[in-house]
Amino acid sequence: MKHNGGCKAHAVVNNISRNEHHSTVGSKDPMRGSRKVEGHFRRQLPLTECDDSDHTERIPVQFDLIYRISEYISFFLSSMATQGQVITCKAAVAYEPNKPLVIEDVQVAPPQAGEVRIKILFTALCHTDAYTWSGKDPEGLFPCILGHEAAGIVESVGEGVTEVQPGDHVIPCYQAECRECKFCKSGKTNLCGKVRTATGAGVMMNDRKSRFSVNGKPIYHFMGTSTFSQYTVVHDVSVAKIDPQAPLDKVCLLGCGVPTGLGAVWNTAKVEPGSTVAIFGLGTVGLAVAEGAKSAGASRIIGVDIDSKKYGLAKNFGVTEFVNPKDHDKPIQQVIVDLTDGGVDYSFECIGNVSVMRAALECCHKGWGTSVIIGVAASGQEISTRPFQLVTGRVWKGTAFGGFKSRSQVPWLVDKYMKKEIKIDEYITHNLTFGDINKAFDLMHEGSCLRCVLKLHE
């Protein structure tokens, strides 16, 4: 295909990417950023050949790609100016349990070795955030910046970080994957032990300090992610690099709730075709369980919730039957046993209520029924049942992040969404600005919201 001047336009773009970033702030190698820019373009943009009179070059052929190039250049110019510097940005700070989050300026230090600073573009709300904010979380620390379900773009990286670079689209993951520790190498779990002692203490592993502060006072990290901030710093083992074409305002949900439900079915329980399933709690996680069970070929998917209005929506995710415990005098486990000729093959507790956890186990079929605990109970709560329930073949299991390995499998989930093989859009019931974060939590507590996505930048 012949183009007059097209190759020159491409040359201009390349000259910008090569030359405009030589004044990198805080970089020992002033060419480092520009090499990444050029490499990023060559890797990301679909190109076609242009036969010119003197030579053959490869050029972008779609106007939307030119727009994307300009966006990348703008982002890299801004990120080069901030690399190695403290960034002041807006964040929602939880100063005390159950007190409104305060939107204010925070200082975000540059990443140290093995760390990544991310510009968070979109974050969603999860009940785990509310749980810690309530003061019931034994690991909850205040003041802190909550948030763990988000997506953004890498702004800068610390020494030794090789798997992501500025400009990469990423999802920060509370479940790390170092691929080196005993857990990662076991092949038996998605848990990772490398940075857990630091993230549980609200600090970074390198120096056991926070990267957040307000007027010099440290603010704790949360779950190693702290996505209720326009910029955050995370460990590199907690960053999943994803397809740059994926919409970040949608795939941010793949940081927690949706993978937790899908994975509980696919990885933890391993539901087989023809199975009967009971799901306790039809929020985002419960609906993701239903979606996963439907895709696994379950023959009956029974939703259990005290809000009968949820059944209509739940049908869209695969729920075939609905039971409201308030409509029955018998214990809910007995109701389900009677409905299913002895009990279900698999049950999932998605609430975090220890009484419901017992009911979920006891509604399983004798000899092979498996119950998976997904919900997080309050501090100090204990589960109980008669030992005979387990002696006669029922299995009680738990799951974290649905058993998915974050860095390896979150990109795969993004790809599945892009191929329309899993739902995401359908879970998003509200979209608000960052300043409305307290209103968003009110909506969640009222029960009228599955997932609310907040836009962090204007």
Disulfide bonds with the S-S distance in Angstrom:
none
